Amino acid sequence: MWIILGGIAAIILGVLGLINWWSLFLKALAALIPFILVVGGVFAVIIGISTVKERAEEKREEAAEQSTESDKS
């Protein structure tokens, strides 16, 4: 029950804060968007590099597997 009341109080205070400091909220949002884009871009590059490395490793393993199979024949 206390959690629900705390949540309602947080919502009310949040709405009042947005009304009172709307211009500051927009400035903060404008400052956060480039930061989020940079961080997201860095993560995308890291994930892309990791994926390329994994695919290269899989190809190497397949090539090694095929060469050992051909040696056995």
N, C-alpha and C positions, 0 to 999 in steps of 0.2 A: 504494500500500500504506500509506504514511504517513497519507494522508487517512482511510482506513478506521480505522486505529488511533486517530487523533485524534478521529474521530467516536464511536467506542466509549468512549473516555476521557471525552468531553464528556457522553455519555448517562449514564455511571456517576456522574460528579460532579454532574450535574443531578438525578438521582434521589436521591442522598445529600443534596444541598442541600434538595430538597423535603421529605425525611423530617425533617431537622434543623430546618428553618425553616418548617414547614407553617403555623403560625399567622401568621407574617409574610407568607407567600405569600398567604394568604386576605385579610389586611388590604390588601395591595398590589392584589390583584384587586378588592376592594371599592372601592378608591380609583380604579382605572382605569376601571371600568365607567361611572360618570357622565361622566368625561372623554371616553371613546370615544363615548358617546351624544351629547354636545354637539358634538363635532367631526363626527360623522356627520350630525347634524341640520343643521349649517351647510353641509356639502357638499351635502346634499339640497336645501336652499333655493337655493343657488347654481345647481345643475343645473336646478332647476325654473324659476328666473327666466330662465336662458339658453334653455331650451326654449320658454318663452312668447315671448321676444323673437324667436327664430328663426321660430316659427310666424307671428307678426305680420309679420315681414319677408317671408316667403313669400306671405302673403296680399296684401301691398302690391305685390309683384312680379307676382303673377297679375292683380291689378286693373289695373296699368299695362300689362301685356301685352294684356289684353282691350280696354283702351281704345285702344291703338295699332292693334289688329286691326280694331276697329269704325271707326276713323278712315280706314283704308285702303279699306274697303268702299264 
